[in-house]
Amino acid sequence: MKRLLSSLFNTIIQNTLLFPVITFLAITTLVFTLWHKSIEDYHIWTKQQLRQAGDISTQEFNTTIKGEIIRLENIKKRLEFSNGDYHQFWDSDVNILLEQSNSIKFVEWIDSAMVIRKINPLKGNEAALKLDISKISYRKKEWIMHSIDSSINITPWSKMTQGGHAFLIDIPTYYENKFQGTVTAGMDFTESFNKFSTKLKDYCIEVRDNEGTLFYEFNAEKKVVKDASFSYKSELTIDYLDKQLWNVKLYPTNDLLFLTNKRAFINYTLLFGIILSLLISMLIYFYIKSLKATARALKINTKLANVNTRLKQEKQKADQASKAKTDFLSNMSHEIRTPLHAILGFIQVLKEGNIQQEDKEYVHLMERSSNNLLTIVNDILEIHKIESGTVTIEEQLFCPSLKLKELVETYEYLFKEKGLYLNLDLTKSDGLYVVSDMSKYSQIITNLLKNALKFTLKGGITVLYKEERIAQKLRLRISIKDSGIGISKSKLATIFERFTQIDSSLKKQHEGSGLGLAISKDFADLLDGSITVKSELDKGSEFIFTAMLNISQHNTLQIIETFENLKLPNLKVLVVDDNTVNVIVLKKLLEDIDIHVDSATNGQIAIEQFRSKNYNLIFMDIHMPQMDGYEATEIIRKEDNEIIIIGLSANVTSTAIQKAMDSGMNNYITKPFTKERLYKLLLNYFS
């Protein structure tokens, strides 16, 4: 049995793809099965709710209409009972009726000659008084038919002579043994229907007259029609003589069908499950590859021990293998950024949604894990840039002391959560502005603060800022001193090396890739400075960061950007991307600030939509079927030099960015990106 298990394990190890593929298929099948069952149950529940709401609405609308008609019939009965003497009380009783009814807007007396003799209220309806309705095409025939039949006549939704729209309800009146005229009212049921409809906030309601004219709708802006089964239809018989039928339709809104906590959680769980299964499979795949690599390395080390004369040659091979490993990890990091973009985007959507407290904790854990993975990916890419010599200084105007204060305030809550203090001393700052790379400056500070937080269990951290003007240069000295576990003297010389941890026993207690300090040191060199460390085991460490930056000639305060009330309702945007998940994320972030968004799945479709509509902005993916983003941008630029085109890609190489600019794009944003970065870009062009 042991031999069989050993043989099976060796077979799996030899076939690198077999076990990851089996794992992925098994987990994905389970996720899809659970998701499909949940969706079916949810659809059944939604349809039941829709049917119940539709039946109640139809009954309520029918009751409302009949109730208003009964009010008019009471006036008719008084006229018939009094043989017309009731006309002397017409004004007072009709005015009381108008005050009591939300639907009746005016009441008329139309005599047998088809002339409007009375109308209440008179104000605003003067144009209808003494109007001969026999000259109105849609009124004459039906009015005469119902007068002969003595049945109630209800017109379609019609434009009134005195302005506005209403239904006209004619109640034929007979006394002294002959037809005398009709008690006629102009009705608009909107207010009465709204009183009931407000209780159905999760539904969109439409009511149309017998001619198909839409005269009442509720929650129209939230209307969602998934398919025919997700709608409710019924008919109200309004006029039996003319066989007039009103159509009542109900549809589920976004809140009920898509954005409720239950449905959203089902969909996001599916997405997270698929991504998780993919990541687990990749982890297994790389683990098996690492086992093979380890086996090969052990074999090589055995040979090296026996052949000392080949030590130098084998060391060179090891260095080449290390460089190949870095290149490989950089390429994989690039590929991982695309699914990470979707994960982080949906996390932002979940955070802004109305989810339960327990689900918020899950989302927080998802966000923290995703950001940790993104940090590692970005660190690997930065190492790749540094090794390839493509890192450059991007000059920007900023104040180092203010930026330091901003970063300290940003991370202060993390220290408080851990029960630590975080003190900042800016007493030796003149608040001077410089022109340098704010991003690299910020990343150095961030790495040092997070490093101090990670290895400090009690006490806290003190940040001391000093600046000194030397000619047109500003010399910075920033000290970050903690009361943490400290670093032994034997490890001080290696902490700035890549993929290095202070102690292997701490790897289970502290997250990280071992790249943060290495990247920070390289960035400090680019800023004409350095990073040094003083430390004593069990007493804490002090990291000192220095830089020499160019002082700005302009004493200009920077504008603090805020996106809290950002709304751009007049902006029309086209998102071009063949990845459906990416489109969903970007559309949600844009629609949250009232932007109208259309989408296209390739460059050819994007050009057709561009020619048919006037867009202010196009987000253009690079790699797409049929026609890529470069070619589509070049064609659009030949026809329009004003439209803003922003490239979208997970490719962060300078070659890709330069090619995008050369094709005619105005800017380029790499995946994954935060909504703050997206909104800042929008403000740059449409503030």
Secondary structure as UniProt FT lines:
FT   HELIX           2..14
FT   TURN            16..17
FT   HELIX           18..81
FT   TURN            82..84
FT   HELIX           85..89
FT   HELIX           90..100
FT   STRAND          104..111
FT   TURN            112..113
FT   STRAND          115..120
FT   TURN            123..124
FT   HELIX           126..128
FT   TURN            129..130
FT   HELIX           133..135
FT   HELIX           137..149
FT   STRAND          153..154
FT   STRAND          158..159
FT   TURN            161..162
FT   STRAND          165..175
FT   TURN            176..177
FT   STRAND          178..187
FT   HELIX           190..197
FT   TURN            198..199
FT   TURN            201..202
FT   STRAND          203..208
FT   TURN            210..211
FT   STRAND          214..218
FT   HELIX           220..222
FT   HELIX           228..230
FT   STRAND          232..239
FT   TURN            240..243
FT   STRAND          244..253
FT   HELIX           254..257
FT   HELIX           261..306
FT   HELIX           308..310
FT   HELIX           311..352
FT   HELIX           357..388
FT   STRAND          396..398
FT   HELIX           400..417
FT   TURN            418..419
FT   STRAND          421..428
FT   STRAND          434..436
FT   HELIX           438..454
FT   STRAND          460..470
FT   TURN            471..472
FT   STRAND          473..482
FT   HELIX           489..492
FT   TURN            493..496
FT   TURN            498..499
FT   HELIX           504..506
FT   TURN            507..509
FT   HELIX           516..526
FT   TURN            527..528
FT   STRAND          530..536
FT   TURN            537..539
FT   STRAND          540..551
FT   TURN            564..565
FT   TURN            569..570
FT   STRAND          572..576
FT   HELIX           580..591
FT   TURN            592..594
FT   STRAND          596..600
FT   HELIX           603..612
FT   STRAND          617..621
FT   HELIX           629..639
FT   STRAND          644..649
FT   HELIX           654..663
FT   STRAND          667..670
FT   HELIX           675..686
//
